[in-house]
Amino acid sequence: MAEAEQSLVNGVTNISVHGNDKSKEDGDEFAKSWGFNLPELYKLAVRFFKEKDGKALKLTYKDKLRLVAYTKQATYGKYRNDVSPEVGFLDVVGNDRSLSTNPSEWQAWQALGDMSQSTAMAEFVKQLDSLCPLFRPFTEAHSAEKQEQQRKKQEEEDRLRREAEEKERQRREEEAQKQLELQKQKQLEQEMQIRAALNQQTAVQFAQYAQQQYPNNKQQQDELIRQLQEQHYQQYMQQVYQQQLLHQQQQYQQMHQQASNTAPTQQAPASQQMAPPPTQQPGSQQSETPPQTNVNSNVTPNGPVEGTTEKKQEGEGHVPPPALLMPASIWTRKDIQSFKDSVKHCQENVIKIGSLATATVRVPTHEDGTCLFWEFATDYYDIGFGVYFEWTVSPSTTVSVTVSESSDEEEFDEEQDTKNDVEQGAKKDDRPPTDEIIPVYRRDCHEEVYCGSHAYPGQGVYLLKFDNSYSLWRSKTLYYRVYYSR
């Protein structure tokens, strides 16, 4: 927009009109420096002008004439005599138009020409700010009030939003809790049924064992029976989970077998293929019957299955493992101090296991036994414990103890020797197969006596692993005892 200048009487001179680009810049400037956009600030300035004129605001006639001209330009735009309303704001311009003998005085609005409405607003604010020092504190107070109202409004919205989110969260939690309670109730009913069936099957065996351990103490017998029943239930549930996994694997193998039958090369049916030797885990039975404490009927106690004696005589010292391996039973006792006192007199039953070391107790099966029992405890700190069974024929029934620097050192060294030593590689590869009965886990045996038993699966050697390889600084004192039962 072009610039215009016009001289007016009574001091209204040199009124400049600028383009829209300047008004836009002024709008951004006002928002930064005043805290209000231009329309809001203009309304606040007009309000201040009306309230304070003649009181805190003392203006000359020329200043009032200039300010009123800006308000008319901001409200109605460019002056047009045919459509513009009568000027009556504070009677300044109106009186000048109707009563003044000098017509040029009421032409202040007309002199603004094509000035934009936003520019007129900005000029009004600037003129008022320069004429009255109280205007800026007035706007700052209203800006602070506006910010406070916005803050309260935002806080209220946040509060309502949080309340709605909290109600929704509580509703979801209540629904999830109800579903969880229903599931727990069903699981509890199933657990009670399973426990009742298992306890009925093992009642006689557990009672006989408890009677042997505590002949004249009914309370300790009941506590031991309860521990055995709990362990038996956990083993049974582990078998169920493993059976489900095995069933899934069998389905996958059947699908793979069906896909393989479509190939040009025909394969033998799955029932005629030789299965790889299984790696047994604790409680990995193939039947759904709960584990029993007696050995399998087709396994000769303290010896290999029928037919392996002939192979042994041919020079092979390894015993082939059976298809199934019975799980072990584990329980704890509170009389840890009395147990330590009972085994301290025998130095062979006390082992000092250094930091980063592992002790292995080799217990061969005995020809007169059918089940192995173990008990152990430590001073002050826990230790890792696991049980393995090595399918080999031991020349004697003597219990031996070996201590290595770490749990994996011996196996790693043997593997390295097998790879590097060509002459002895065949012998080292012919190591006896070993099954895991109980995986190595850290046990709080410094607080309770850990006990367990396992029915002989055949002739071989039990490996009781006491692992302290995770401890960088502490050595452990181990008190243990192993024995067999008929």
Beta strands, then each sheet from edge to edge (+ up, - down):
strand 1: 329-333
strand 2: 350-353
strand 3: 358-364
strand 4: 371-378
strand 5: 383-390
strand 6: 400-404
strand 7: 434-443
strand 8: 449-455
strand 9: 461-467
strand 10: 476-485
sheet 1: 1+ 8- 4+ 10- 2+
sheet 2: 6+ 3- 9+ 5- 7+
end
